Amino acid sequence: MPDSLKFKIDGVEHATSPGTTVASALLNAGVTAFRTSVTGEPRAPLCGMGSCFECRVTIDGVANVRSCLEMVREGMEIETGG
């Protein structure tokens, strides 16, 4: 197993340990707004277990993925709306 995984957040390369959720990796990278609400308010994880849907991001072109339920994979591309 590799020591770290490389992935991109909004086009910028980052690295994290295997077994890290996307939500944790985003927070560790200093991302505080994962998306914006329909009224333009910033949103970020609230529950951390997939119930609230506040942590949705686009992963590898798939929109509205709950980042707290996805593990970072090598080469993953994450897009926030924040």
C-alpha positions as CSV (number, residue, x, y, z in Angstrom):
1,M,0.0,0.0,0.0
2,P,1.4,3.4,-0.9
3,D,2.4,5.9,1.9
4,S,0.3,8.7,0.3
5,L,-2.2,9.2,-2.5
6,K,-2.1,12.1,-4.9
7,F,-5.4,13.8,-5.8
8,K,-6.6,17.2,-7.0
9,I,-8.9,19.7,-5.4
10,D,-10.2,22.3,-7.9
11,G,-7.2,21.6,-10.1
12,V,-4.5,21.8,-7.4
13,E,-2.6,18.7,-6.5
14,H,-2.6,17.5,-2.9
15,A,-1.6,14.3,-1.1
16,T,-3.1,12.3,1.8
17,S,-2.8,9.0,3.6
18,P,-4.7,5.9,2.3
19,G,-8.0,5.4,4.1
20,T,-8.8,9.2,4.3
21,T,-12.3,10.3,3.4
22,V,-12.7,13.0,0.8
23,A,-14.3,15.2,3.4
24,S,-11.4,14.8,5.8
25,A,-8.9,15.4,3.0
26,L,-10.7,18.6,2.0
27,L,-10.8,19.9,5.5
28,N,-7.1,19.0,6.0
29,A,-6.3,21.0,2.9
30,G,-8.1,24.1,4.4
31,V,-11.3,23.9,2.3
32,T,-14.1,25.3,4.4
33,A,-16.8,25.6,1.7
34,F,-17.6,22.4,-0.2
35,R,-20.5,23.8,-2.1
36,T,-23.0,26.7,-2.0
37,S,-26.7,26.5,-1.2
38,V,-29.3,27.7,-3.7
39,T,-29.3,31.0,-1.8
40,G,-25.5,31.3,-2.1
41,E,-24.5,30.3,1.4
42,P,-21.3,28.2,1.9
43,R,-21.9,24.6,3.0
44,A,-19.6,22.1,4.6
45,P,-19.9,18.7,6.4
46,L,-22.3,18.8,9.3
47,C,-23.0,15.2,10.3
48,G,-20.0,13.4,8.8
49,M,-22.0,10.2,8.3
50,G,-24.0,10.8,5.1
51,S,-27.3,11.9,6.6
52,C,-27.2,15.6,6.0
53,F,-26.0,15.9,2.3
54,E,-24.2,19.2,3.1
55,C,-20.7,17.8,2.1
56,R,-21.6,17.2,-1.6
57,V,-18.8,17.7,-4.2
58,T,-18.1,16.6,-7.7
59,I,-15.7,13.7,-7.9
60,D,-14.2,12.6,-11.3
61,G,-17.1,14.4,-13.1
62,V,-19.9,12.9,-11.0
63,A,-21.9,15.6,-9.2
64,N,-23.5,15.6,-5.8
65,V,-21.3,12.9,-4.2
66,R,-21.3,12.9,-0.4
67,S,-17.6,13.4,0.4
68,C,-17.9,12.0,3.9
69,L,-18.7,8.6,2.4
70,E,-16.0,8.4,-0.2
71,M,-12.4,7.5,0.3
72,V,-9.7,9.3,-1.6
73,R,-8.3,7.3,-4.5
74,E,-5.0,7.9,-6.4
75,G,-5.6,10.5,-9.2
76,M,-9.1,11.5,-7.9
77,E,-10.3,14.9,-9.1
78,I,-12.5,16.8,-6.7
79,E,-14.4,19.9,-7.5
80,T,-16.0,22.1,-4.9
81,G,-18.6,24.7,-5.4
82,G,-17.4,26.8,-2.5
